[in-house]
Amino acid sequence: MNLPQARIKGPLRWWGRLRFMYGHAAFYVGAVQLALVAAMAYNTTVQPWMSQYLGWSITFWQYCLVLIVILVVGMVIDFMFGVPARIAVANEQQYKHESPIKTDLTIVKQKQADLERKLDKVIKHMGIEETTEETEE
């Protein structure tokens, strides 16, 4: 079933394009931003603090390795708990707000019910008794 698409023109369409493209570019922007902030934090805060108060220091690459481990652990936790939660919420929102998939599914269910009624009529007309076949093992 083809549903009509929204006909948005002018500035709103450009705003939508900008938001769409930024959403895809945000990953790269965030990675560069994280690298720059990590370098700045190491030079201005972490290294001086560790040297002064703990009496030991780590190299910049050791610091980067610790950050990477923290990021990977965070990504695993997000994958295990955050992604399923976001998918559940997205499914709920799509179902509540009349998504095209819900509309198509309603039509398919209606057609299936119609076919089942017709099949019942054919079965009654032919005098066939319904039996369930069990698979032999």
C-alpha positions as CSV (number, residue, x, y, z in Angstrom):
1,M,0.0,0.0,0.0
2,N,1.4,3.4,-1.0
3,L,0.8,6.1,1.5
4,P,1.1,9.7,0.5
5,Q,4.4,11.4,1.5
6,A,4.5,14.7,3.2
7,R,5.1,17.6,0.8
8,I,7.4,19.8,2.8
9,K,9.1,22.6,0.8
10,G,11.2,25.6,1.3
11,P,13.2,26.3,4.5
12,L,11.7,23.3,6.4
13,R,13.0,20.9,3.8
14,W,16.5,22.4,4.1
15,W,16.3,22.3,7.9
16,G,15.3,18.6,7.6
17,R,18.2,17.9,5.3
18,L,20.6,19.7,7.6
19,R,19.4,17.7,10.6
20,F,19.6,14.4,8.7
21,M,23.1,15.0,7.5
22,Y,24.3,16.3,10.9
23,G,22.9,13.2,12.5
24,H,25.2,11.1,10.2
25,A,28.2,13.3,10.6
26,A,27.8,13.6,14.4
27,F,29.7,10.4,15.0
28,Y,32.8,11.7,13.3
29,V,32.5,15.1,14.9
30,G,32.2,13.4,18.3
31,A,35.2,11.3,17.7
32,V,37.4,14.3,16.8
33,Q,36.0,16.2,19.7
34,L,36.7,13.4,22.1
35,A,40.3,13.1,20.9
36,L,40.9,16.8,21.3
37,V,39.3,17.0,24.8
38,A,41.2,13.9,25.9
39,A,44.5,15.5,24.8
40,M,43.7,18.7,26.6
41,A,42.6,17.0,29.7
42,Y,45.8,14.9,29.8
43,N,48.1,17.9,29.5
44,T,46.2,20.3,31.7
45,T,44.7,18.1,34.4
46,V,45.4,14.4,34.5
47,Q,49.2,14.4,34.2
48,P,49.9,17.3,36.6
49,W,47.4,15.9,39.2
50,M,48.8,12.4,39.1
51,S,52.4,13.7,39.3
52,Q,51.7,16.0,42.2
53,Y,49.3,13.9,44.4
54,L,50.1,10.3,43.5
55,G,53.7,10.6,42.7
56,W,53.6,8.7,39.5
57,S,52.6,9.4,35.9
58,I,51.4,7.6,32.8
59,T,52.3,8.3,29.3
60,F,49.8,9.8,26.9
61,W,49.4,6.5,25.1
62,Q,48.6,4.7,28.3
63,Y,46.1,7.4,29.1
64,C,44.5,6.8,25.6
65,L,44.4,3.1,26.2
66,V,42.5,3.6,29.5
67,L,40.0,5.9,27.6
68,I,39.6,3.3,24.9
69,V,38.9,0.5,27.4
70,I,36.3,2.8,29.2
71,L,34.7,3.5,25.8
72,V,34.5,-0.1,24.8
73,V,33.0,-1.1,28.2
74,G,30.5,1.7,27.8
75,M,29.6,0.6,24.3
76,V,29.1,-3.0,25.5
77,I,26.8,-1.9,28.3
78,D,24.9,0.3,25.9
79,F,24.5,-2.5,23.4
80,M,23.2,-4.9,26.1
81,F,20.8,-2.5,27.8
82,G,20.4,0.8,25.9
83,V,19.8,-0.4,22.4
84,P,17.0,-2.8,23.4
85,A,15.4,-0.1,25.5
86,R,15.5,2.4,22.6
87,I,14.1,-0.2,20.1
88,A,11.2,-0.9,22.5
89,V,10.4,2.8,22.8
90,A,10.7,3.3,19.1
91,N,8.3,0.4,18.4
92,E,5.9,1.7,20.9
93,Q,5.9,5.2,19.4
94,Q,5.5,3.8,15.8
95,Y,2.6,1.7,16.9
96,K,0.9,4.6,18.8
97,H,1.3,7.1,16.0
98,E,-0.2,5.1,13.1
99,S,3.0,4.1,11.2
100,P,2.6,2.8,7.7
101,I,3.7,-0.7,8.9
102,K,0.8,-0.7,11.4
103,T,-1.6,0.3,8.7
104,D,-0.3,-2.4,6.3
105,L,-0.4,-5.0,9.1
106,T,-4.0,-4.2,9.8
107,I,-4.9,-4.7,6.2
108,V,-3.0,-8.0,6.1
109,K,-4.8,-9.2,9.2
110,Q,-8.2,-8.3,7.7
111,K,-7.3,-10.1,4.5
112,Q,-6.2,-13.1,6.4
113,A,-9.5,-13.2,8.4
114,D,-11.4,-13.0,5.1
115,L,-9.4,-15.8,3.6
116,E,-10.0,-18.0,6.7
117,R,-13.8,-17.4,6.5
118,K,-13.7,-18.3,2.8
119,L,-11.6,-21.4,3.5
120,D,-14.1,-22.4,6.3
121,K,-16.9,-22.2,3.7
122,V,-15.0,-24.3,1.2
123,I,-14.3,-26.9,3.9
124,K,-17.9,-27.1,5.0
125,H,-19.1,-27.2,1.4
126,M,-16.8,-30.1,0.6
127,G,-17.5,-31.9,3.8
128,I,-13.9,-32.2,4.8
129,E,-13.3,-32.7,8.5
130,E,-10.3,-30.8,9.9
131,T,-7.6,-32.9,11.3
132,T,-4.3,-32.0,12.7
133,E,-1.3,-33.9,11.3
134,E,1.3,-34.9,13.8
135,T,4.9,-35.3,12.5
136,E,6.5,-38.6,13.1
137,E,9.9,-38.7,14.6
